[in-house]
Amino acid sequence: MTNEPPDPRSSMWAWIAYALRWNRIERGETGDVLAKRLNCARSTISRLESGEAKLADKQAAVCDKEWRTGDFFATALYYARLGYSPNWLQSLTEFENRASVIYSYAGQIIPVLLQTPDYARAVLMAGRPKDLEGTVARRMSRQAILEGPNPPELSVLLSEGVLDIPVGGPVIMRAQLDHLLVMSQRPNVVVRVVPREAGAHEGLDGPFKIFTVREGDVGFVEAPTGGRLVPEVDEARELRARFERIGHLALPVHSSQRLIKSLMEGMV
């Protein structure tokens, strides 16, 4: 059974998936023929054409050469990687749910997976969402992955500045820091603080995540109105290396916990 292609207007990646199927059918090729051409399984072709998988550079080059497209697929990949996807949140949560390990650097707010409802509400109110309570509920539902029988390993690096911004006021922030301490004591959760004394570092460019899934590492770079997935192996590997370099500047786990506790007690 062939999967239906996605709406080509929904994102650049959907357009590539749609175009791949259109070009194959237009040339009278079966999925088996294209699978042989791209040296992959027939099921991979279905996933590429449904948008569940993303076309790789080598695959794009083969399609462009064999179909004489004038480098259409290579060019489309270039712009897809630069662009914002309107389905970023859906893709993000799918990788969260599938990940065995999640690496997260945060330089402005507590990561969603470790937020309290009141903290999340205060953060979201600043962005003036149309459905505040619904958005809070959906955000909290993402935390269910940490409560299951096989939760992912969660490794978080927090800039110290995240901890002393009184989001929602002292009462809400104290509760958030207390929750952070409780979560940091779980065997599958590591929270480390990057102190101000570390000075300039790569995390100042902005928050990011790396998800370790069955296929390898997938990155996610956050932005004010969304974000960008990074499925490419080399770029995801560089994000992982960036995380590790920032980690070299972070306090050890117990020192981080003591700092969080001290900031919590001083929050009046």
NULOGU-969448 format. One line per 4 residues: number of its first residue (from 1); for each residue x, y negated, z of N, C-alpha, C. Coordinates in steps of 0.02 Angstrom, whole numbers, plus 32768, in hexadecimal, padded with zeros to 4 digits. Each point is the difference from the previous one (the first is absolute). Example, Ala and Ser with C-alpha at 12.3 -4.5 7.8 and 13.67 -1.06 7.14 Angstrom:
BEGIN
1) 8294/811C/8186/7FD3/7FC5/8000/802D/7FC4/8000; 7FEE/7FCB/7FDC/802A/7FC5/8003/7FD9/7FC9/8025
//
This chain:
BEGIN
1) 802A/803C/8000/7FD6/7FC4/8000/802C/7FC1/8000; 7FF5/7FD4/7FD1/8028/7FC3/7FF9/7FE4/7FC9/802C; 802B/7FE1/8027/7FEB/7FC9/802A/7FF0/7FC3/7FD5; 7FCF/7FD9/8016/7FEE/7FC4/7FDC/8034/7FCA/800D
5) 800F/7FD7/7FCD/8031/7FCA/800A/7FE2/7FC9/802B; 802A/7FDA/8022/7FE8/7FC9/8029/7FEB/7FC5/7FD5; 7FDF/7FD0/801E/7FED/7FC3/7FDE/803F/7FD9/7FEF; 800F/7FF5/7FC0/803F/7FDF/7FEE/8004/7FB8/8018
9) 7FC7/7FE3/8014/8000/7FBB/8018/800D/7FFB/804B; 8006/803A/8022/8007/7FFE/8049/8048/7FF0/8016; 8031/8013/7FD7/8046/7FF1/8011/802C/8011/7FC3; 803E/7FE9/8002/802F/8011/7FCA/800D/804A/7FFE
13) 8004/8020/803B/800D/8048/8002/7FC6/8026/7FE1; 7FC2/7FE9/800D/7FC5/8020/7FE3/8001/7FF7/7FB4; 8016/7FC6/7FEA/8004/7FF4/7FB8/8031/8030/7FDF; 8039/800C/8021/8032/802F/7FE5/7FE3/8046/7FFC
17) 7FDC/8015/8035/7FE1/8043/8000/7FCD/8006/7FC7; 7FD8/7FCC/7FF9/7FCD/8000/7FCB/8022/8003/7FBB; 8034/7FD8/7FF7/8022/7FFD/7FBF/8022/8042/7FF0; 801A/8022/8033/8021/8040/7FF4/7FCE/8032/7FE4
21) 7FC5/8004/801E/7FCD/802E/7FE8/7FE6/7FEC/7FBB; 7FF6/7FBF/7FF7/7FE6/7FE9/7FBF/8031/8011/7FC8; 8040/7FF2/800C/8032/800E/7FCC/8005/804B/7FF2; 7FFD/8028/8034/8004/8049/7FF5/7FC5/8018/7FD6
25) 7FC3/7FEC/8012/7FC5/8017/7FDB/7FFF/7FE3/7FB9; 8015/7FC1/7FF9/8001/7FE0/7FBE/802E/8026/7FD0; 8034/801E/801A/802F/8025/7FD6/7FF0/804A/7FFC; 7FC9/8015/801F/7FEA/8045/7FFB/802A/8031/8028
29) 8021/7FE8/8034/802A/802B/8029/7FD9/801A/803D; 800C/803E/8012/7FE2/801C/803D/802C/7FEE/803C; 7FE4/800B/803A/8027/7FF3/803C/803C/802E/8005; 7FF9/803D/7FE6/8038/8030/8000/803A/7FE7/7FD5
33) 7FEE/7FE2/7FC7/8034/7FE6/7FD3/8026/7FC7/8021; 7FDB/7FD2/8020/8020/7FC8/8021/8029/8018/803C; 7FE8/8032/8023/8025/801B/8039/8044/801C/7FE9; 7FFF/8023/7FC7/803E/801B/7FE6/802E/7FC8/7FEA
37) 7FE3/7FCB/7FE2/8027/7FC8/7FE9/8022/7FDC/803B; 7FDC/7FFB/8038/801A/7FDC/803B/8023/802F/8031; 8002/8041/7FEF/8022/8031/802A/7FE3/8001/8047; 7FBE/8007/8003/7FDE/8002/8040/7FC5/8031/7FFC
41) 7FDF/800C/8038/7FC7/802E/8002/7FC3/7FDF/7FE1; 7FD2/8029/7FE7/7FC2/7FE7/7FE3/7FD8/7FD8/8034; 8003/8016/803F/7FDC/7FDD/8035/801B/7FBA/800B; 8041/7FF6/7FF1/801E/7FBE/8007/7FE2/7FD0/7FCD
45) 7FF2/8019/7FC4/7FE1/7FD5/7FCD/7FBC/7FE8/8018; 7FD9/802D/801E/7FBE/7FED/801A/8007/7FCA/8036; 8033/8007/802B/800A/7FCF/8035/8018/7FBE/7FE4; 802A/8001/7FCD/8017/7FC2/7FE0/7FC6/7FDC/7FDF
49) 7FD4/8025/7FE0/7FC9/7FE1/7FDB/7FC7/7FEA/802D; 7FFD/801B/803D/7FCD/7FEA/802F/8019/7FC9/802F; 8041/7FF2/7FFB/801D/7FCC/802C/8017/801B/8043; 7FFA/8041/800C/8017/801D/803F/804C/8002/8003
53) 8020/8004/7FC7/8049/7FFD/7FFC/8014/7FC7/7FD2; 803D/7FE9/8006/8017/7FC7/7FD9/8036/8016/7FCE; 7FFA/7FE6/7FC4/802F/800F/7FCB/8046/7FE9/8014; 8032/802A/7FF3/8045/7FF0/800F/8022/7FE1/7FC3
57) 8038/7FE0/800A/8023/7FDE/7FC9/8012/8031/7FC7; 801A/803A/8011/8013/8030/7FCD/7FC3/8018/7FD9; 7FC9/800A/8023/7FC3/8015/7FDE/7FE6/7FC9/7FD2; 8004/7FC3/8017/7FEA/7FC7/7FD7/802B/7FFC/7FC1
61) 8041/800A/8008/802E/7FFC/7FC6/7FEF/8036/7FCC; 7FEF/803C/8018/7FEE/8036/7FD2/7FC0/7FEF/7FDA; 7FCE/7FE7/8024/7FC0/7FED/7FE0/800B/7FC9/7FCD; 8027/7FCE/8012/800D/7FC9/7FD2/8023/8018/7FC0
65) 8030/802E/8009/8026/8018/7FC6/7FD6/802D/7FD4; 7FDE/8031/801E/7FDB/8031/7FD9/7FC1/7FE1/7FE1; 7FE1/7FD2/8022/7FC3/7FE1/7FE7/800C/7FBE/7FDC; 803F/7FEA/8000/8013/7FC3/7FDD/7FD3/7FC5/8014
69) 8000/7FF2/8041/7FD3/7FCE/801C/801F/7FBA/8004; 8040/7FFA/7FEC/8020/7FBE/8007/800F/7FEF/8048; 8014/8034/8027/8012/7FF8/8047/7FC5/7FE9/802B; 7FC3/8013/7FEC/7FC6/7FEC/8027/8003/801A/8048
73) 800E/8040/8009/7FFE/801D/8043/8039/7FE7/802C; 803B/7FF7/7FE3/8038/7FE4/8027/7FF0/7FB9/8018; 7FE3/7FD9/7FD4/7FEE/7FBB/8011/7FC8/7FFE/8034; 7FCF/802C/7FF7/7FC8/8003/8030/8019/8014/8045
77) 8030/802E/8003/801C/8014/8041/8022/7FC5/8022; 8024/7FD9/7FD8/8023/7FC5/801C/7FCF/7FD1/8022; 7FC9/7FF1/7FDF/7FD0/7FD1/801C/7FD7/801F/8038; 7FF4/8041/7FFD/7FDB/8021/8035/8026/7FFC/8042
81) 8042/8006/7FFC/8028/7FFF/803C/8006/7FBA/801D; 7FF9/7FCE/7FD6/8002/7FBB/8018/7FBD/7FE9/801D; 7FCB/801F/7FE7/7FBE/7FE5/800E/7FE1/8016/8041; 7FCB/7FDC/8013/7FD7/800E/803A/7FC7/802F/7FEC
85) 7FF4/8034/8027/7FCA/802E/7FF1/7FC4/7FF2/802D; 7FC5/7FF6/7FE3/7FC5/7FF3/8029/7FEC/803B/802A; 801A/803B/7FF0/7FF0/803C/8027/8038/8011/8031; 8027/7FCD/8014/803A/800D/802A/7FEE/8021/8042
89) 7FC9/7FEB/801F/7FEE/801B/8042/7FED/8049/7FFC; 7FDA/8012/7FCC/7FEE/8046/7FF7/803E/802B/7FF6; 802E/7FE8/7FD6/803D/8026/7FF4/802A/8005/803F; 8004/7FC9/8025/8026/7FFF/803E/7FE6/8033/8031
93) 7FBF/8001/800B/7FE3/802E/8031/8007/8048/7FEA; 7FFE/800C/7FBE/8009/8044/7FE7/8046/801A/8012; 8032/7FD5/7FF7/8044/8015/8012/8009/8006/804C; 7FDF/7FD4/8026/8002/8006/8049/7FE5/8044/8016
97) 7FC9/8015/7FE2/7FE0/803F/8012/8029/803C/7FEC; 8028/7FF9/7FCC/8027/8039/7FE7/8046/8003/801D; 8017/7FCB/801E/8046/7FFB/8014/8011/802D/803B; 803B/801D/7FFE/801B/8025/803A/802A/7FD2/802B
101) 801C/7FCB/7FE1/8026/7FCE/8023/7FEE/7FBB/7FE5; 7FF8/7FD0/802C/7FF2/7FBB/7FEC/8034/7FD3/8020; 8022/7FD9/7FD7/8030/7FCE/8018/7FE0/7FBB/7FF4; 8002/7FD6/8032/7FDF/7FBF/7FFA/802A/7FC9/8020
105) 800E/7FCC/7FD8/8020/7FC4/801C/7FCD/7FC8/8001; 7FF9/7FDF/8039/7FD0/7FC9/8007/8023/7FC4/801E; 7FF8/7FC7/7FDF/8021/7FC3/8018/7FD1/7FC9/8014; 7FBD/800D/7FF9/7FD0/7FCB/8010/7FC9/8018/802F
109) 7FE4/803B/7FF3/7FCB/801A/802C/800D/804A/8010; 7FDF/8019/8034/8004/8046/8012/7FE3/8029/7FC6; 801F/8037/7FED/7FE5/802A/7FC9/7FBA/8019/8010; 7FD8/8008/7FCD/7FBA/8014/8008/7FF8/803F/802A
113) 802B/8031/7FF6/7FF9/8040/8023/800A/7FF9/804B; 801B/7FC8/8017/800D/7FF6/8047/7FD9/7FC5/801D; 7FD1/7FE5/7FDB/7FD9/7FC7/8018/7FC6/8015/802C; 7FEE/7FD6/8031/7FC2/8009/8025/7FC8/7FDE/7FD8
117) 7FC2/8013/800D/7FC8/7FE0/7FDC/7FFE/7FB4/800A; 800D/7FE9/803D/7FFD/7FB8/800D/8038/7FDB/7FDC; 803B/801D/7FFF/8038/7FE2/7FDC/7FF1/7FFD/7FB5; 7FE7/8038/7FE5/7FEE/8003/7FB9/7FCC/7FCB/7FF0
121) 7FCF/7FFA/802B/7FCA/7FCF/7FF5/801C/7FB9/7FFE; 802E/7FF1/802E/801D/7FBD/8003/8029/7FF1/7FC1; 8026/8032/7FE9/8028/7FF8/7FC3/7FD2/7FF5/7FC4; 7FCD/8029/7FFB/7FD3/7FFD/7FC7/7FD7/7FC0/7FFF
125) 7FEC/7FE8/803A/7FDA/7FC2/8003/8026/7FC6/7FE0; 8042/8001/8008/8028/7FCA/7FE2/7FFC/8001/7FB4; 7FF2/803B/7FE4/7FFA/8006/7FB7/7FBA/7FF6/7FE7; 7FD0/7FF5/802D/7FBA/7FF2/7FEE/7FE1/8035/7FD3
129) 7FFF/803F/8016/7FE1/8034/7FD6/7FB4/7FF8/7FFF; 7FE1/8018/7FCB/7FB8/7FFB/7FFA/7FDC/802F/8030; 801E/8039/800E/7FE2/8031/802D/8033/8011/8035; 8004/7FD6/8033/8034/8008/8034/7FFB/8043/8023
133) 7FC7/8011/801C/7FFA/803D/8027/8009/803E/7FD5; 7FE7/7FFD/7FC2/800A/8039/7FD4/804A/800A/7FEF; 8023/7FC8/7FF6/8047/8004/7FF1/8027/801A/803C; 7FEE/7FEA/803C/8021/8019/803D/7FF4/804B/8006
137) 7FC3/8016/7FF5/7FF0/8047/8006/8028/802A/7FCE; 8005/7FE8/7FC2/8026/8025/7FCE/804A/8002/8012; 8019/7FC9/801C/8046/7FFE/8014/800D/8032/8039; 7FD3/8002/8030/8008/802F/8038/7FFA/8048/7FE9
141) 7FD7/800D/7FCE/7FF7/8044/7FE8/8040/801D/7FE3; 802C/7FD4/7FE9/8040/8018/7FE4/802C/8020/8036; 7FF4/7FEE/803F/8029/801A/8036/7FF0/8049/8011; 7FCC/801B/7FE2/7FEC/8045/800E/8037/8031/7FEE
145) 802C/7FEE/7FD1/8036/802E/7FEC/802F/800E/803A; 8004/7FD3/8031/802C/800A/8039/7FE0/802B/8036; 7FC0/800F/7FF8/7FDC/8027/8032/7FF3/8048/7FEA; 8012/8011/7FC4/7FF2/8043/7FE6/8030/8034/801C
149) 7FF5/803F/7FED/802B/8036/8019/8047/7FFE/7FE5; 8009/7FE2/7FC5/8043/7FFA/7FE2/800E/7FB8/7FEC; 8008/7FD4/8032/800A/7FBA/7FF0/8044/7FF4/7FDF; 8006/7FCD/7FD7/8040/7FF1/7FE1/8031/7FE4/8033
153) 803F/8004/7FF0/8033/7FDE/8027/7FFD/7FB6/7FEC; 7FFA/7FD5/8031/7FFA/7FB8/7FF3/803C/7FDC/801E; 8028/7FE1/7FD5/803B/7FDB/8016/7FF6/7FB7/7FEF; 7FFF/7FD5/8034/7FF0/7FBA/7FF6/8039/7FD3/8018
157) 8012/7FD0/7FD7/802E/7FCC/8013/7FD9/7FBE/8004; 8004/7FDE/8039/7FDC/7FC2/800B/802F/7FC7/800C; 7FF7/7FCA/7FDD/8026/7FC3/8010/7FE9/7FE8/8045; 802E/7FE8/8029/7FEE/7FEA/8043/7FCB/7FC9/7FFE
161) 8000/7FD7/7FCB/7FD0/7FCB/7FFB/7FB7/8018/7FFD; 7FF6/803E/7FEA/7FBD/801C/7FFD/7FE2/8007/8045; 802B/8009/8032/7FE9/8013/8042/7FEB/7FC6/802C; 8017/7FC4/7FF1/7FEF/7FC9/802D/7FD4/7FCB/7FE1
165) 7FE2/8010/7FC6/7FCD/7FD5/7FE3/7FBE/8012/8021; 7FE0/7FD4/8026/7FC3/8012/8025/7FC3/8006/7FD3; 7FFF/8032/7FD6/7FC8/800A/7FD3/7FC0/800D/8029; 7FCE/7FD6/7FF7/7FC2/8009/8025/8002/7FE7/8047
169) 803A/7FE6/8016/8007/7FE8/8044/8026/8031/802C; 8015/7FEB/803B/8029/802A/802D/7FE0/8042/8013; 7FBF/8001/800E/7FDF/803E/8016/8002/8035/7FCA; 7FED/7FEC/7FC3/8001/802F/7FC8/8046/8017/7FF0
173) 8030/7FD1/8004/8045/8012/7FEE/801F/802D/8035; 7FF0/7FF6/803F/8019/802D/8035/7FE6/8046/7FF4; 7FC0/8005/7FF0/7FE3/8043/7FF3/8021/8020/7FC3; 8010/7FD8/7FCE/8020/801B/7FC4/8046/8019/8010
177) 8025/7FDB/8027/8044/8016/8012/7FFE/803E/802C; 7FCE/8004/802C/7FF8/803B/8029/7FF1/803D/7FD5; 7FD4/7FF6/7FCE/7FEF/8037/7FD2/803F/8015/7FD8; 8027/7FD0/7FED/803E/800F/7FDC/802F/802B/802A
181) 8005/7FF0/8041/8029/8028/802D/7FE6/8047/8006; 7FBF/8006/8008/7FE1/8043/8006/800D/8029/7FC1; 7FF6/7FE2/7FC6/800A/8025/7FC2/8049/8012/7FF6; 802D/7FD4/8017/8048/800D/7FF6/8019/803A/802A
185) 7FD8/8017/802E/8013/8039/802A/7FEA/8042/7FE4; 7FDB/7FFE/7FC8/7FED/803E/7FDF/803C/801F/7FDE; 8004/8042/7FFD/803A/8021/7FE2/8009/7FF2/7FB5; 7FCA/7FEF/7FDE/8004/7FF5/7FB8/8003/7FB6/7FEC
189) 8005/7FD4/8033/8001/7FB8/7FF2/803F/7FE1/801D; 8025/7FDD/7FD6/803C/7FDC/8014/7FF7/7FB6/7FF1; 8008/7FD6/8033/7FFB/7FB8/7FF7/8041/7FE1/8018; 801F/7FDB/7FD4/803F/7FDD/8011/7FFA/7FB7/7FEC
193) 801F/7FD6/8028/7FFA/7FB8/7FF6/8041/7FE4/7FE3; 7FF9/7FD7/7FCD/803A/7FDC/7FE4/8004/7FBD/8024; 8032/7FF7/802B/8003/7FC3/8029/8012/7FC2/7FD7; 7FEE/7FC7/801B/8011/7FC1/7FDE/804B/7FF9/7FF5
197) 8026/801A/802E/8049/7FFB/7FFC/801C/8022/7FC2; 7FD8/802A/7FE0/8017/8022/7FC3/800B/7FCE/7FC8; 7FE0/7FC6/8004/8009/7FCD/7FCD/7FDF/8014/7FBE; 801D/7FE9/7FC9/7FE4/800E/7FBE/8007/804A/7FEF
201) 7FCC/801D/7FE3/8002/8045/7FEA/7FCE/800A/7FC8; 8001/803A/7FE1/7FD8/800C/7FC4/7FB5/8000/800D; 7FEC/800A/803F/7FB9/8000/8010/7FE0/7FBB/7FFA; 8029/7FCC/7FFE/7FE5/7FBC/7FFB/7FDD/7FF5/7FBD
205) 800D/802C/7FD0/7FDF/7FFB/7FBF/7FB6/8011/8004; 7FED/8026/8034/7FB9/8012/8007/7FF7/8048/8017; 7FC4/8011/8017/7FF2/8044/8019/7FFC/8033/7FC8; 800F/803E/8011/7FFB/8037/7FD0/7FF9/8042/8024
209) 7FEC/8033/7FDA/7FF8/8043/801B/801D/8032/7FCF; 8011/803A/801A/8013/8039/7FD6/7FDB/803D/8019; 7FDF/8024/7FD3/7FDB/803C/8011/8025/803C/7FE3; 800F/8031/802A/801C/803E/7FE8/7FC7/8031/7FF4
213) 7FF4/800E/7FC0/7FCB/802F/7FED/8021/803C/7FDE; 7FD8/802F/7FEB/801A/803E/7FE3/802D/7FF2/7FC4; 7FEE/7FCD/7FD8/8026/7FF2/7FC3/8040/7FD8/800E; 8008/7FE5/803C/803B/7FD8/8010/7FEB/7FC1/8026
217) 8028/7FCC/7FFB/7FF1/7FC1/8022/7FDB/7FD0/7FD1; 7FCD/7FDE/801C/7FDC/7FCC/7FDC/8000/7FC2/802B; 8013/7FC7/7FE3/8004/7FC3/8027/7FC1/7FD5/7FF7; 7FF9/7FD0/802D/7FC9/7FD0/7FFB/801B/7FBD/801A
221) 7FFD/7FCE/7FD6/8017/7FBD/8012/7FC2/7FD4/800B; 7FFA/7FE2/803A/7FC5/7FDA/8011/8004/7FB9/7FE5; 7FC4/7FE3/7FF6/7FFA/7FBC/7FE7/7FC3/7FE0/8021; 7FF9/7FBD/8000/7FC9/7FDF/8023/7FBA/8019/7FED
225) 7FF4/800E/7FC0/7FBD/8015/7FEB/7FFE/8049/7FEA; 8032/8027/8011/8000/8045/7FEC/8045/801E/8006; 8016/8022/7FCD/8042/801E/8002/800F/8025/7FC0; 803A/801F/7FFE/8016/8023/7FC4/801D/8043/8013
229) 7FE6/8035/7FE3/801C/8041/800B/8041/8008/7FD9; 802E/8026/801B/8041/800A/7FE0/800A/804C/7FF8; 7FE5/801D/7FCA/8006/8048/7FF6/8042/8015/7FE1; 8026/7FD0/7FE5/803F/8011/7FDE/8034/8019/8033
233) 8021/8036/7FEE/802E/8021/802F/8038/7FD1/8016; 8021/7FDE/7FD1/8039/7FD5/8011/7FEB/7FC6/802C; 7FC8/7FE0/7FF0/7FEA/7FC6/8028/7FE9/8016/8045; 7FDD/8039/8004/7FEA/8019/8041/803D/8014/802A
237) 8032/801C/7FE0/803E/8012/8024/8023/7FC1/801B; 7FFE/7FCA/7FDA/801E/7FC2/8017/7FDA/7FE3/803B; 7FBD/8006/8000/7FD9/7FE9/8039/8012/8029/803E; 8009/8041/7FF7/8013/802B/8038/8044/7FEC/801B
241) 802F/7FF1/7FD3/8042/7FEA/8016/7FFC/7FBC/8023; 7FD4/7FD4/7FE8/7FF6/7FC0/8021/7FE6/8009/8046; 7FD1/802E/8008/7FE4/800F/8042/8038/8018/8030; 802B/802A/7FE7/8036/801B/8029/8032/7FC9/8013
245) 800E/7FD3/7FD1/802F/7FCA/800F/7FE3/7FD0/8034; 7FC0/7FF2/7FFB/7FE0/7FD6/8033/8001/8025/8043; 7FF6/8042/7FFD/8000/8028/803D/8043/7FFE/8024; 8036/7FF6/7FDB/8042/7FFA/8021/8003/7FC4/802E
249) 7FD6/7FCE/7FF4/8000/7FC3/8028/7FCE/8003/8039; 7FD5/8033/8001/7FCB/8004/8031/8019/801B/8043; 7FDB/7FEF/8035/800E/801A/8042/7FEF/804B/8004; 8021/8026/802C/7FEC/8045/800B/7FB8/8004/801A
253) 7FE3/803B/7FFE/7FBA/8009/8013/7FF1/7FE6/8046; 8027/8016/8032/7FF1/7FEC/8045/800B/7FB6/800B; 8033/7FE4/7FE1/800B/7FB8/8006/7FC6/7FD9/7FDF; 7FE7/801B/7FC9/7FC6/7FE0/7FDF/7FC3/8003/802E
257) 7FF5/8037/8020/7FC7/8007/802D/8006/7FCF/803B; 803C/7FF8/801A/800A/7FD1/8038/7FF3/7FB8/7FEA; 8015/7FEF/7FC3/7FF3/7FBD/7FE6/7FB5/7FF4/7FF7; 7FDE/8031/7FE4/7FB7/7FFA/7FF6/7FDD/7FF7/8043
261) 8014/8027/8032/7FE2/7FFA/8042/800E/7FBC/801F; 803D/7FE7/7FF8/8011/7FBF/801B/7FD7/7FC8/7FE0; 7FF8/8004/7FBE/7FD8/7FCD/7FDD/7FB6/8005/8013; 7FE9/803D/800B/7FBA/8009/8015/7FF5/7FE2/8045
265) 802C/800C/802E/7FF8/7FE5/8043/8007/7FB5/8002; 8024/7FE4/7FD0/8008/7FB7/7FFF/7FCA/7FDD/7FD9; 7FD2/8026/7FE2/7FCA/7FE3/7FD8/7FC9/7FE6/802E; 7FFD/7FBE/800B/7FCE/7FE1/802D/7FD9/7FCB/7FDB
//
